[in-house]
Amino acid sequence: MIIAHFIVNGSERESREVSESWLAQVSANQENVLLADGNIYRITGVQHTEEGHARIELVAPQFARGS
């Protein structure tokens, strides 16, 4: 297990343990992730740190307005 730090606009939103296989999958596919705040974020980058943690950069959800 790896501690993943989920980063939005330069600040950490949450951290949790994830499996190495999950981390490899989202790193390859830049999938979406659901955080504890109930919002889905798009993964834009994954970096492994020297401490064995992962830094996952996220983009906040974008909502389109109906006309």
CHARMM-style PDB file with segment names, atoms N, HN, CA, C and O in Angstrom:
ATOM      1  N   MET     1       0.836  -1.181   0.000  1.00  0.00      PROA
ATOM      2  CA  MET     1       0.000   0.000   0.000  1.00  0.00      PROA
ATOM      3  C   MET     1       0.885   1.250   0.000  1.00  0.00      PROA
ATOM      4  O   MET     1       1.980   1.264   0.563  1.00  0.00      PROA
ATOM      5  N   ILE     2       0.380   2.280  -0.641  1.00  0.00      PROA
ATOM      6  HN  ILE     2      -0.509   2.269  -1.098  1.00  0.00      PROA
ATOM      7  CA  ILE     2       1.082   3.556  -0.776  1.00  0.00      PROA
ATOM      8  C   ILE     2       0.165   4.655  -0.263  1.00  0.00      PROA
ATOM      9  O   ILE     2      -1.044   4.622  -0.493  1.00  0.00      PROA
ATOM     10  N   ILE     3       0.737   5.622   0.427  1.00  0.00      PROA
ATOM     11  HN  ILE     3       1.719   5.649   0.614  1.00  0.00      PROA
ATOM     12  CA  ILE     3      -0.036   6.789   0.848  1.00  0.00      PROA
ATOM     13  C   ILE     3      -0.102   7.756  -0.325  1.00  0.00      PROA
ATOM     14  O   ILE     3       0.925   8.239  -0.801  1.00  0.00      PROA
ATOM     15  N   ALA     4      -1.321   8.036  -0.788  1.00  0.00      PROA
ATOM     16  HN  ALA     4      -2.156   7.643  -0.400  1.00  0.00      PROA
ATOM     17  CA  ALA     4      -1.533   8.962  -1.895  1.00  0.00      PROA
ATOM     18  C   ALA     4      -2.016  10.294  -1.335  1.00  0.00      PROA
ATOM     19  O   ALA     4      -2.941  10.345  -0.525  1.00  0.00      PROA
ATOM     20  N   HSD     5      -1.377  11.366  -1.779  1.00  0.00      PROA
ATOM     21  HN  HSD     5      -0.626  11.325  -2.437  1.00  0.00      PROA
ATOM     22  CA  HSD     5      -1.750  12.722  -1.388  1.00  0.00      PROA
ATOM     23  C   HSD     5      -2.428  13.357  -2.599  1.00  0.00      PROA
ATOM     24  O   HSD     5      -1.803  13.523  -3.646  1.00  0.00      PROA
ATOM     25  N   PHE     6      -3.696  13.711  -2.460  1.00  0.00      PROA
ATOM     26  HN  PHE     6      -4.204  13.577  -1.609  1.00  0.00      PROA
ATOM     27  CA  PHE     6      -4.490  14.262  -3.553  1.00  0.00      PROA
ATOM     28  C   PHE     6      -4.423  15.784  -3.489  1.00  0.00      PROA
ATOM     29  O   PHE     6      -4.857  16.394  -2.511  1.00  0.00      PROA
ATOM     30  N   ILE     7      -3.871  16.394  -4.545  1.00  0.00      PROA
ATOM     31  HN  ILE     7      -3.518  15.899  -5.339  1.00  0.00      PROA
ATOM     32  CA  ILE     7      -3.573  17.824  -4.591  1.00  0.00      PROA
ATOM     33  C   ILE     7      -4.474  18.523  -5.614  1.00  0.00      PROA
ATOM     34  O   ILE     7      -4.552  18.109  -6.771  1.00  0.00      PROA
ATOM     35  N   VAL     8      -5.156  19.589  -5.170  1.00  0.00      PROA
ATOM     36  HN  VAL     8      -5.093  19.925  -4.231  1.00  0.00      PROA
ATOM     37  CA  VAL     8      -5.982  20.410  -6.056  1.00  0.00      PROA
ATOM     38  C   VAL     8      -5.515  21.850  -5.900  1.00  0.00      PROA
ATOM     39  O   VAL     8      -5.499  22.386  -4.792  1.00  0.00      PROA
ATOM     40  N   ASN     9      -5.137  22.473  -7.007  1.00  0.00      PROA
ATOM     41  HN  ASN     9      -5.150  22.038  -7.907  1.00  0.00      PROA
ATOM     42  CA  ASN     9      -4.660  23.872  -7.004  1.00  0.00      PROA
ATOM     43  C   ASN     9      -3.545  24.103  -5.981  1.00  0.00      PROA
ATOM     44  O   ASN     9      -3.528  25.128  -5.300  1.00  0.00      PROA
ATOM     45  N   GLY    10      -2.624  23.160  -5.876  1.00  0.00      PROA
ATOM     46  HN  GLY    10      -2.638  22.327  -6.430  1.00  0.00      PROA
ATOM     47  CA  GLY    10      -1.463  23.318  -5.014  1.00  0.00      PROA
ATOM     48  C   GLY    10      -1.669  22.986  -3.555  1.00  0.00      PROA
ATOM     49  O   GLY    10      -0.710  23.029  -2.784  1.00  0.00      PROA
ATOM     50  N   SER    11      -2.897  22.651  -3.136  1.00  0.00      PROA
ATOM     51  HN  SER    11      -3.677  22.616  -3.761  1.00  0.00      PROA
ATOM     52  CA  SER    11      -3.118  22.306  -1.731  1.00  0.00      PROA
ATOM     53  C   SER    11      -3.694  20.899  -1.609  1.00  0.00      PROA
ATOM     54  O   SER    11      -4.484  20.453  -2.441  1.00  0.00      PROA
ATOM     55  N   GLU    12      -3.275  20.221  -0.553  1.00  0.00      PROA
ATOM     56  HN  GLU    12      -2.633  20.584   0.122  1.00  0.00      PROA
ATOM     57  CA  GLU    12      -3.711  18.852  -0.347  1.00  0.00      PROA
ATOM     58  C   GLU    12      -5.155  18.816   0.133  1.00  0.00      PROA
ATOM     59  O   GLU    12      -5.510  19.470   1.113  1.00  0.00      PROA
ATOM     60  N   ARG    13      -5.979  18.049  -0.562  1.00  0.00      PROA
ATOM     61  HN  ARG    13      -5.691  17.518  -1.358  1.00  0.00      PROA
ATOM     62  CA  ARG    13      -7.386  17.903  -0.186  1.00  0.00      PROA
ATOM     63  C   ARG    13      -7.595  16.740   0.763  1.00  0.00      PROA
ATOM     64  O   ARG    13      -8.392  16.821   1.699  1.00  0.00      PROA
ATOM     65  N   GLU    14      -6.863  15.644   0.510  1.00  0.00      PROA
ATOM     66  HN  GLU    14      -6.216  15.578  -0.249  1.00  0.00      PROA
ATOM     67  CA  GLU    14      -6.938  14.487   1.401  1.00  0.00      PROA
ATOM     68  C   GLU    14      -5.797  13.540   1.078  1.00  0.00      PROA
ATOM     69  O   GLU    14      -5.122  13.679   0.058  1.00  0.00      PROA
ATOM     70  N   SER    15      -5.597  12.585   1.955  1.00  0.00      PROA
ATOM     71  HN  SER    15      -6.145  12.473   2.784  1.00  0.00      PROA
ATOM     72  CA  SER    15      -4.628  11.522   1.707  1.00  0.00      PROA
ATOM     73  C   SER    15      -5.261  10.219   2.158  1.00  0.00      PROA
ATOM     74  O   SER    15      -6.060  10.180   3.094  1.00  0.00      PROA
ATOM     75  N   ARG    16      -4.879   9.148   1.464  1.00  0.00      PROA
ATOM     76  HN  ARG    16      -4.230   9.180   0.704  1.00  0.00      PROA
ATOM     77  CA  ARG    16      -5.392   7.820   1.822  1.00  0.00      PROA
ATOM     78  C   ARG    16      -4.467   6.750   1.271  1.00  0.00      PROA
ATOM     79  O   ARG    16      -3.642   7.008   0.394  1.00  0.00      PROA
ATOM     80  N   GLU    17      -4.617   5.554   1.798  1.00  0.00      PROA
ATOM     81  HN  GLU    17      -5.287   5.344   2.510  1.00  0.00      PROA
ATOM     82  CA  GLU    17      -3.835   4.429   1.293  1.00  0.00      PROA
ATOM     83  C   GLU    17      -4.475   3.891   0.024  1.00  0.00      PROA
ATOM     84  O   GLU    17      -5.691   3.712  -0.046  1.00  0.00      PROA
ATOM     85  N   VAL    18      -3.645   3.636  -0.975  1.00  0.00      PROA
ATOM     86  HN  VAL    18      -2.657   3.782  -0.919  1.00  0.00      PROA
ATOM     87  CA  VAL    18      -4.103   3.038  -2.231  1.00  0.00      PROA
ATOM     88  C   VAL    18      -3.166   1.893  -2.586  1.00  0.00      PROA
ATOM     89  O   VAL    18      -2.025   1.844  -2.128  1.00  0.00      PROA
ATOM     90  N   SER    19      -3.653   0.987  -3.395  1.00  0.00      PROA
ATOM     91  HN  SER    19      -4.580   1.027  -3.767  1.00  0.00      PROA
ATOM     92  CA  SER    19      -2.804  -0.131  -3.817  1.00  0.00      PROA
ATOM     93  C   SER    19      -1.884   0.329  -4.946  1.00  0.00      PROA
ATOM     94  O   SER    19      -2.178   1.295  -5.650  1.00  0.00      PROA
ATOM     95  N   GLU    20      -0.780  -0.371  -5.103  1.00  0.00      PROA
ATOM     96  HN  GLU    20      -0.541  -1.156  -4.531  1.00  0.00      PROA
ATOM     97  CA  GLU    20       0.156  -0.050  -6.181  1.00  0.00      PROA
ATOM     98  C   GLU    20      -0.489  -0.264  -7.545  1.00  0.00      PROA
ATOM     99  O   GLU    20      -0.219   0.486  -8.483  1.00  0.00      PROA
ATOM    100  N   SER    21      -1.342  -1.282  -7.661  1.00  0.00      PROA
ATOM    101  HN  SER    21      -1.562  -1.891  -6.899  1.00  0.00      PROA
ATOM    102  CA  SER    21      -1.998  -1.542  -8.945  1.00  0.00      PROA
ATOM    103  C   SER    21      -2.982  -0.425  -9.290  1.00  0.00      PROA
ATOM    104  O   SER    21      -3.083  -0.043 -10.456  1.00  0.00      PROA
ATOM    105  N   TRP    22      -3.711   0.107  -8.305  1.00  0.00      PROA
ATOM    106  HN  TRP    22      -3.629  -0.203  -7.358  1.00  0.00      PROA
ATOM    107  CA  TRP    22      -4.630   1.222  -8.558  1.00  0.00      PROA
ATOM    108  C   TRP    22      -3.846   2.442  -9.022  1.00  0.00      PROA
ATOM    109  O   TRP    22      -4.241   3.122  -9.969  1.00  0.00      PROA
ATOM    110  N   LEU    23      -2.742   2.709  -8.354  1.00  0.00      PROA
ATOM    111  HN  LEU    23      -2.421   2.156  -7.584  1.00  0.00      PROA
ATOM    112  CA  LEU    23      -1.922   3.860  -8.691  1.00  0.00      PROA
ATOM    113  C   LEU    23      -1.354   3.739 -10.104  1.00  0.00      PROA
ATOM    114  O   LEU    23      -1.324   4.723 -10.843  1.00  0.00      PROA
ATOM    115  N   ALA    24      -0.911   2.559 -10.481  1.00  0.00      PROA
ATOM    116  HN  ALA    24      -0.935   1.759  -9.881  1.00  0.00      PROA
ATOM    117  CA  ALA    24      -0.382   2.339 -11.829  1.00  0.00      PROA
ATOM    118  C   ALA    24      -1.475   2.529 -12.884  1.00  0.00      PROA
ATOM    119  O   ALA    24      -1.219   3.091 -13.949  1.00  0.00      PROA
ATOM    120  N   GLN    25      -2.681   2.066 -12.590  1.00  0.00      PROA
ATOM    121  HN  GLN    25      -2.889   1.610 -11.725  1.00  0.00      PROA
ATOM    122  CA  GLN    25      -3.791   2.189 -13.533  1.00  0.00      PROA
ATOM    123  C   GLN    25      -4.184   3.646 -13.745  1.00  0.00      PROA
ATOM    124  O   GLN    25      -4.336   4.079 -14.888  1.00  0.00      PROA
ATOM    125  N   VAL    26      -4.351   4.403 -12.680  1.00  0.00      PROA
ATOM    126  HN  VAL    26      -4.228   4.052 -11.752  1.00  0.00      PROA
ATOM    127  CA  VAL    26      -4.774   5.802 -12.840  1.00  0.00      PROA
ATOM    128  C   VAL    26      -3.656   6.651 -13.429  1.00  0.00      PROA
ATOM    129  O   VAL    26      -3.920   7.637 -14.117  1.00  0.00      PROA
ATOM    130  N   SER    27      -2.429   6.280 -13.166  1.00  0.00      PROA
ATOM    131  HN  SER    27      -2.215   5.479 -12.607  1.00  0.00      PROA
ATOM    132  CA  SER    27      -1.298   6.999 -13.744  1.00  0.00      PROA
ATOM    133  C   SER    27      -1.266   6.822 -15.259  1.00  0.00      PROA
ATOM    134  O   SER    27      -0.969   7.766 -15.992  1.00  0.00      PROA
ATOM    135  N   ALA    28      -1.566   5.642 -15.716  1.00  0.00      PROA
ATOM    136  HN  ALA    28      -1.808   4.875 -15.121  1.00  0.00      PROA
ATOM    137  CA  ALA    28      -1.536   5.353 -17.153  1.00  0.00      PROA
ATOM    138  C   ALA    28      -2.737   5.942 -17.882  1.00  0.00      PROA
ATOM    139  O   ALA    28      -2.620   6.344 -19.040  1.00  0.00      PROA
ATOM    140  N   ASN    29      -3.886   5.999 -17.221  1.00  0.00      PROA
ATOM    141  HN  ASN    29      -3.981   5.673 -16.281  1.00  0.00      PROA
ATOM    142  CA  ASN    29      -5.123   6.385 -17.903  1.00  0.00      PROA
ATOM    143  C   ASN    29      -5.650   7.763 -17.538  1.00  0.00      PROA
ATOM    144  O   ASN    29      -6.613   8.230 -18.145  1.00  0.00      PROA
ATOM    145  N   GLN    30      -5.040   8.425 -16.560  1.00  0.00      PROA
ATOM    146  HN  GLN    30      -4.258   8.045 -16.066  1.00  0.00      PROA
ATOM    147  CA  GLN    30      -5.501   9.729 -16.070  1.00  0.00      PROA
ATOM    148  C   GLN    30      -7.016   9.703 -15.845  1.00  0.00      PROA
ATOM    149  O   GLN    30      -7.768  10.487 -16.424  1.00  0.00      PROA
ATOM    150  N   GLU    31      -7.427   8.782 -14.991  1.00  0.00      PROA
ATOM    151  HN  GLU    31      -6.816   8.146 -14.521  1.00  0.00      PROA
ATOM    152  CA  GLU    31      -8.840   8.589 -14.706  1.00  0.00      PROA
ATOM    153  C   GLU    31      -9.357   9.641 -13.744  1.00  0.00      PROA
ATOM    154  O   GLU    31      -8.637  10.562 -13.356  1.00  0.00      PROA
ATOM    155  N   ASN    32     -10.617   9.486 -13.365  1.00  0.00      PROA
ATOM    156  HN  ASN    32     -11.201   8.738 -13.680  1.00  0.00      PROA
ATOM    157  CA  ASN    32     -11.237  10.346 -12.373  1.00  0.00      PROA
ATOM    158  C   ASN    32     -11.185   9.667 -11.016  1.00  0.00      PROA
ATOM    159  O   ASN    32     -11.105   8.442 -10.920  1.00  0.00      PROA
ATOM    160  N   VAL    33     -11.232  10.484  -9.964  1.00  0.00      PROA
ATOM    161  HN  VAL    33     -11.297  11.479 -10.042  1.00  0.00      PROA
ATOM    162  CA  VAL    33     -11.229   9.943  -8.613  1.00  0.00      PROA
ATOM    163  C   VAL    33     -12.268  10.702  -7.792  1.00  0.00      PROA
ATOM    164  O   VAL    33     -12.426  11.914  -7.940  1.00  0.00      PROA
ATOM    165  N   LEU    34     -12.969   9.981  -6.934  1.00  0.00      PROA
ATOM    166  HN  LEU    34     -12.840   8.997  -6.814  1.00  0.00      PROA
ATOM    167  CA  LEU    34     -13.964  10.565  -6.046  1.00  0.00      PROA
ATOM    168  C   LEU    34     -13.299  10.833  -4.704  1.00  0.00      PROA
ATOM    169  O   LEU    34     -12.766   9.920  -4.074  1.00  0.00      PROA
ATOM    170  N   LEU    35     -13.332  12.088  -4.272  1.00  0.00      PROA
ATOM    171  HN  LEU    35     -13.765  12.830  -4.784  1.00  0.00      PROA
ATOM    172  CA  LEU    35     -12.764  12.439  -2.974  1.00  0.00      PROA
ATOM    173  C   LEU    35     -13.860  12.482  -1.913  1.00  0.00      PROA
ATOM    174  O   LEU    35     -15.048  12.406  -2.225  1.00  0.00      PROA
ATOM    175  N   ALA    36     -13.441  12.604  -0.666  1.00  0.00      PROA
ATOM    176  HN  ALA    36     -12.476  12.666  -0.413  1.00  0.00      PROA
ATOM    177  CA  ALA    36     -14.367  12.590   0.467  1.00  0.00      PROA
ATOM    178  C   ALA    36     -15.351  13.757   0.438  1.00  0.00      PROA
ATOM    179  O   ALA    36     -16.395  13.696   1.086  1.00  0.00      PROA
ATOM    180  N   ASP    37     -15.032  14.828  -0.310  1.00  0.00      PROA
ATOM    181  HN  ASP    37     -14.183  14.879  -0.837  1.00  0.00      PROA
ATOM    182  CA  ASP    37     -15.953  15.976  -0.389  1.00  0.00      PROA
ATOM    183  C   ASP    37     -17.138  15.699  -1.316  1.00  0.00      PROA
ATOM    184  O   ASP    37     -18.024  16.542  -1.462  1.00  0.00      PROA
ATOM    185  N   GLY    38     -17.153  14.516  -1.945  1.00  0.00      PROA
ATOM    186  HN  GLY    38     -16.433  13.832  -1.827  1.00  0.00      PROA
ATOM    187  CA  GLY    38     -18.260  14.126  -2.805  1.00  0.00      PROA
ATOM    188  C   GLY    38     -18.107  14.541  -4.252  1.00  0.00      PROA
ATOM    189  O   GLY    38     -18.991  14.268  -5.063  1.00  0.00      PROA
ATOM    190  N   ASN    39     -17.007  15.196  -4.601  1.00  0.00      PROA
ATOM    191  HN  ASN    39     -16.288  15.418  -3.943  1.00  0.00      PROA
ATOM    192  CA  ASN    39     -16.766  15.632  -5.976  1.00  0.00      PROA
ATOM    193  C   ASN    39     -15.816  14.684  -6.695  1.00  0.00      PROA
ATOM    194  O   ASN    39     -14.943  14.065  -6.087  1.00  0.00      PROA
ATOM    195  N   ILE    40     -16.012  14.591  -7.993  1.00  0.00      PROA
ATOM    196  HN  ILE    40     -16.721  15.094  -8.487  1.00  0.00      PROA
ATOM    197  CA  ILE    40     -15.138  13.779  -8.839  1.00  0.00      PROA
ATOM    198  C   ILE    40     -14.111  14.708  -9.473  1.00  0.00      PROA
ATOM    199  O   ILE    40     -14.465  15.740 -10.043  1.00  0.00      PROA
ATOM    200  N   TYR    41     -12.840  14.337  -9.371  1.00  0.00      PROA
ATOM    201  HN  TYR    41     -12.553  13.498  -8.908  1.00  0.00      PROA
ATOM    202  CA  TYR    41     -11.735  15.132  -9.899  1.00  0.00      PROA
ATOM    203  C   TYR    41     -11.009  14.330 -10.972  1.00  0.00      PROA
ATOM    204  O   TYR    41     -10.913  13.106 -10.887  1.00  0.00      PROA
ATOM    205  N   ARG    42     -10.500  15.031 -11.979  1.00  0.00      PROA
ATOM    206  HN  ARG    42     -10.578  16.025 -12.048  1.00  0.00      PROA
ATOM    207  CA  ARG    42      -9.722  14.387 -13.040  1.00  0.00      PROA
ATOM    208  C   ARG    42      -8.254  14.398 -12.648  1.00  0.00      PROA
ATOM    209  O   ARG    42      -7.716  15.428 -12.243  1.00  0.00      PROA
ATOM    210  N   ILE    43      -7.626  13.266 -12.770  1.00  0.00      PROA
ATOM    211  HN  ILE    43      -8.064  12.429 -13.098  1.00  0.00      PROA
ATOM    212  CA  ILE    43      -6.205  13.136 -12.450  1.00  0.00      PROA
ATOM    213  C   ILE    43      -5.390  13.670 -13.619  1.00  0.00      PROA
ATOM    214  O   ILE    43      -5.568  13.236 -14.757  1.00  0.00      PROA
ATOM    215  N   THR    44      -4.491  14.618 -13.334  1.00  0.00      PROA
ATOM    216  HN  THR    44      -4.346  14.971 -12.409  1.00  0.00      PROA
ATOM    217  CA  THR    44      -3.655  15.186 -14.390  1.00  0.00      PROA
ATOM    218  C   THR    44      -2.205  14.756 -14.285  1.00  0.00      PROA
ATOM    219  O   THR    44      -1.438  14.940 -15.231  1.00  0.00      PROA
ATOM    220  N   GLY    45      -1.813  14.185 -13.153  1.00  0.00      PROA
ATOM    221  HN  GLY    45      -2.435  14.035 -12.385  1.00  0.00      PROA
ATOM    222  CA  GLY    45      -0.431  13.744 -13.012  1.00  0.00      PROA
ATOM    223  C   GLY    45      -0.213  12.966 -11.732  1.00  0.00      PROA
ATOM    224  O   GLY    45      -0.872  13.208 -10.721  1.00  0.00      PROA
ATOM    225  N   VAL    46       0.717  12.031 -11.786  1.00  0.00      PROA
ATOM    226  HN  VAL    46       1.253  11.835 -12.607  1.00  0.00      PROA
ATOM    227  CA  VAL    46       1.073  11.218 -10.618  1.00  0.00      PROA
ATOM    228  C   VAL    46       2.587  11.227 -10.488  1.00  0.00      PROA
ATOM    229  O   VAL    46       3.307  10.926 -11.440  1.00  0.00      PROA
ATOM    230  N   GLN    47       3.063  11.576  -9.290  1.00  0.00      PROA
ATOM    231  HN  GLN    47       2.478  11.820  -8.517  1.00  0.00      PROA
ATOM    232  CA  GLN    47       4.499  11.564  -9.017  1.00  0.00      PROA
ATOM    233  C   GLN    47       4.749  10.713  -7.777  1.00  0.00      PROA
ATOM    234  O   GLN    47       4.000  10.777  -6.802  1.00  0.00      PROA
ATOM    235  N   HSD    48       5.806   9.919  -7.831  1.00  0.00      PROA
ATOM    236  HN  HSD    48       6.414   9.867  -8.623  1.00  0.00      PROA
ATOM    237  CA  HSD    48       6.221   9.146  -6.665  1.00  0.00      PROA
ATOM    238  C   HSD    48       7.259   9.961  -5.902  1.00  0.00      PROA
ATOM    239  O   HSD    48       8.169  10.527  -6.508  1.00  0.00      PROA
ATOM    240  N   THR    49       7.133  10.027  -4.582  1.00  0.00      PROA
ATOM    241  HN  THR    49       6.394   9.568  -4.089  1.00  0.00      PROA
ATOM    242  CA  THR    49       8.088  10.774  -3.773  1.00  0.00      PROA
ATOM    243  C   THR    49       9.132   9.826  -3.209  1.00  0.00      PROA
ATOM    244  O   THR    49       8.972   8.607  -3.258  1.00  0.00      PROA
ATOM    245  N   GLU    50      10.196  10.397  -2.675  1.00  0.00      PROA
ATOM    246  HN  GLU    50      10.326  11.388  -2.636  1.00  0.00      PROA
ATOM    247  CA  GLU    50      11.285   9.594  -2.117  1.00  0.00      PROA
ATOM    248  C   GLU    50      10.844   8.813  -0.890  1.00  0.00      PROA
ATOM    249  O   GLU    50      11.433   7.779  -0.575  1.00  0.00      PROA
ATOM    250  N   GLU    51       9.825   9.285  -0.198  1.00  0.00      PROA
ATOM    251  HN  GLU    51       9.347  10.125  -0.454  1.00  0.00      PROA
ATOM    252  CA  GLU    51       9.351   8.630   1.024  1.00  0.00      PROA
ATOM    253  C   GLU    51       8.438   7.443   0.738  1.00  0.00      PROA
ATOM    254  O   GLU    51       7.925   6.827   1.672  1.00  0.00      PROA
ATOM    255  N   GLY    52       8.227   7.112  -0.528  1.00  0.00      PROA
ATOM    256  HN  GLY    52       8.643   7.612  -1.287  1.00  0.00      PROA
ATOM    257  CA  GLY    52       7.341   6.016  -0.878  1.00  0.00      PROA
ATOM    258  C   GLY    52       5.881   6.429  -0.934  1.00  0.00      PROA
ATOM    259  O   GLY    52       4.988   5.582  -0.926  1.00  0.00      PROA
ATOM    260  N   HSD    53       5.645   7.714  -0.990  1.00  0.00      PROA
ATOM    261  HN  HSD    53       6.371   8.402  -0.997  1.00  0.00      PROA
ATOM    262  CA  HSD    53       4.286   8.225  -1.116  1.00  0.00      PROA
ATOM    263  C   HSD    53       4.047   8.601  -2.570  1.00  0.00      PROA
ATOM    264  O   HSD    53       4.964   8.559  -3.390  1.00  0.00      PROA
ATOM    265  N   ALA    54       2.817   8.966  -2.880  1.00  0.00      PROA
ATOM    266  HN  ALA    54       2.072   9.000  -2.213  1.00  0.00      PROA
ATOM    267  CA  ALA    54       2.490   9.426  -4.225  1.00  0.00      PROA
ATOM    268  C   ALA    54       1.784  10.769  -4.132  1.00  0.00      PROA
ATOM    269  O   ALA    54       0.958  10.991  -3.248  1.00  0.00      PROA
ATOM    270  N   ARG    55       2.116  11.645  -5.041  1.00  0.00      PROA
ATOM    271  HN  ARG    55       2.788  11.465  -5.759  1.00  0.00      PROA
ATOM    272  CA  ARG    55       1.467  12.960  -5.142  1.00  0.00      PROA
ATOM    273  C   ARG    55       0.610  12.915  -6.401  1.00  0.00      PROA
ATOM    274  O   ARG    55       1.124  12.757  -7.509  1.00  0.00      PROA
ATOM    275  N   ILE    56      -0.699  13.056  -6.221  1.00  0.00      PROA
ATOM    276  HN  ILE    56      -1.117  13.185  -5.321  1.00  0.00      PROA
ATOM    277  CA  ILE    56      -1.627  12.968  -7.338  1.00  0.00      PROA
ATOM    278  C   ILE    56      -2.240  14.336  -7.566  1.00  0.00      PROA
ATOM    279  O   ILE    56      -2.990  14.845  -6.732  1.00  0.00      PROA
ATOM    280  N   GLU    57      -1.910  14.925  -8.708  1.00  0.00      PROA
ATOM    281  HN  GLU    57      -1.301  14.511  -9.385  1.00  0.00      PROA
ATOM    282  CA  GLU    57      -2.420  16.248  -9.075  1.00  0.00      PROA
ATOM    283  C   GLU    57      -3.803  16.083  -9.698  1.00  0.00      PROA
ATOM    284  O   GLU    57      -4.012  15.232 -10.564  1.00  0.00      PROA
ATOM    285  N   LEU    58      -4.737  16.904  -9.246  1.00  0.00      PROA
ATOM    286  HN  LEU    58      -4.567  17.594  -8.543  1.00  0.00      PROA
ATOM    287  CA  LEU    58      -6.121  16.814  -9.701  1.00  0.00      PROA
ATOM    288  C   LEU    58      -6.611  18.158 -10.228  1.00  0.00      PROA
ATOM    289  O   LEU    58      -6.105  19.214  -9.848  1.00  0.00      PROA
ATOM    290  N   VAL    59      -7.603  18.096 -11.106  1.00  0.00      PROA
ATOM    291  HN  VAL    59      -8.014  17.238 -11.414  1.00  0.00      PROA
ATOM    292  CA  VAL    59      -8.277  19.294 -11.601  1.00  0.00      PROA
ATOM    293  C   VAL    59      -9.701  19.238 -11.068  1.00  0.00      PROA
ATOM    294  O   VAL    59     -10.368  18.206 -11.147  1.00  0.00      PROA
ATOM    295  N   ALA    60     -10.156  20.360 -10.524  1.00  0.00      PROA
ATOM    296  HN  ALA    60      -9.615  21.199 -10.460  1.00  0.00      PROA
ATOM    297  CA  ALA    60     -11.520  20.436  -9.997  1.00  0.00      PROA
ATOM    298  C   ALA    60     -12.531  20.216 -11.117  1.00  0.00      PROA
ATOM    299  O   ALA    60     -12.251  20.508 -12.280  1.00  0.00      PROA
ATOM    300  N   PRO    61     -13.691  19.708 -10.769  1.00  0.00      PROA
ATOM    301  CA  PRO    61     -14.701  19.452 -11.792  1.00  0.00      PROA
ATOM    302  C   PRO    61     -15.162  20.743 -12.467  1.00  0.00      PROA
ATOM    303  O   PRO    61     -15.251  21.795 -11.832  1.00  0.00      PROA
ATOM    304  N   GLN    62     -15.449  20.644 -13.751  1.00  0.00      PROA
ATOM    305  HN  GLN    62     -15.377  19.790 -14.266  1.00  0.00      PROA
ATOM    306  CA  GLN    62     -15.975  21.760 -14.541  1.00  0.00      PROA
ATOM    307  C   GLN    62     -17.413  21.433 -14.898  1.00  0.00      PROA
ATOM    308  O   GLN    62     -17.701  20.351 -15.409  1.00  0.00      PROA
ATOM    309  N   PHE    63     -18.299  22.350 -14.635  1.00  0.00      PROA
ATOM    310  HN  PHE    63     -18.065  23.230 -14.220  1.00  0.00      PROA
ATOM    311  CA  PHE    63     -19.710  22.117 -14.932  1.00  0.00      PROA
ATOM    312  C   PHE    63     -20.148  23.070 -16.044  1.00  0.00      PROA
ATOM    313  O   PHE    63     -19.853  24.264 -16.007  1.00  0.00      PROA
ATOM    314  N   ALA    64     -20.845  22.529 -17.017  1.00  0.00      PROA
ATOM    315  HN  ALA    64     -21.085  21.559 -17.047  1.00  0.00      PROA
ATOM    316  CA  ALA    64     -21.358  23.340 -18.118  1.00  0.00      PROA
ATOM    317  C   ALA    64     -22.745  23.854 -17.746  1.00  0.00      PROA
ATOM    318  O   ALA    64     -23.538  23.153 -17.118  1.00  0.00      PROA
ATOM    319  N   ARG    65     -23.013  25.071 -18.142  1.00  0.00      PROA
ATOM    320  HN  ARG    65     -22.369  25.640 -18.652  1.00  0.00      PROA
ATOM    321  CA  ARG    65     -24.331  25.647 -17.880  1.00  0.00      PROA
ATOM    322  C   ARG    65     -25.231  25.377 -19.072  1.00  0.00      PROA
ATOM    323  O   ARG    65     -24.816  25.500 -20.224  1.00  0.00      PROA
ATOM    324  N   GLY    66     -26.452  25.014 -18.782  1.00  0.00      PROA
ATOM    325  HN  GLY    66     -26.790  24.915 -17.846  1.00  0.00      PROA
ATOM    326  CA  GLY    66     -27.429  24.804 -19.839  1.00  0.00      PROA
ATOM    327  C   GLY    66     -27.958  26.145 -20.328  1.00  0.00      PROA
ATOM    328  O   GLY    66     -27.935  27.134 -19.595  1.00  0.00      PROA
ATOM    329  N   SER    67     -28.435  26.175 -21.569  1.00  0.00      PROA
ATOM    330  HN  SER    67     -28.453  25.371 -22.164  1.00  0.00      PROA
ATOM    331  CA  SER    67     -28.955  27.431 -22.101  1.00  0.00      PROA
ATOM    332  C   SER    67     -30.462  27.407 -22.173  1.00  0.00      PROA
ATOM    333  OT1 SER    67     -31.075  28.386 -22.598  1.00  0.00      PROA
TER     334      SER     67
END
